[in-house]
Amino acid sequence: MMNEDCECVRRLREIADTRLVEARRLFERELPNRLDAFAAAMKEGAVQLVARRLLRAGAYRAALDRGSGGQVTPQTALAAASRAITQRPRLQEFVTANREALFQQMGMIDPLDFRITVRARKRFREASGGHIVTELDAAERLLKQLDHLEKRLPAWKSYARSAETPHLEIITDIHEGQERE
């Protein structure tokens, strides 16, 4: 049984109310910013993954154009990627809009990762073509996932705004212990 008229209860209630107001402000201000930061990080990660897939496809395409699985430089991989996406408009838009991400990924790829090993020389074209299609399909799937993320973000933000803000309840009465003495 709490004594509502006691000075310490009123003081504790004032402190609790002040902290509750601060928590609500922080919640309302920080949560949307955190969601924005999360979305930006997810977008950046997806862009980097798509760029890497495109460069991988370009490396396979460059090896196919050469007729063997020889040395492929990042620059030839990028040029070959541009040729490989002529029938894929979404990927063409991506390359145009995200050149910087492609250049960043160029510094991270190891051309030795793209050597195609085939047992029979006559199967080289089949193996290369399969790798190109696989990488381009994966890049397009990643772009679709990015689109879905961007569509969901406004719903997440509205949910975060309507979510219950923190609340505080006092669960003890310091006078109960004094009454027993």
Secondary structure, DSSP 8 states (H G I E B T S, - for coil): ---TTSHHHHHHHHHHHHHHHHHHHHHHHHHHHHHHHHHHHHHHHHHHHHHHHHHHHHHHHHHHHHTSS----HHHHHHHHHHHTTT-HHHHHHHHHTHHHHHHHHTT--GGGG----SSGGGHHHHHHHHHHHHHHHHHHHHHHHHHHHHHHHHHHHHHHHS----------HHHHHHH-
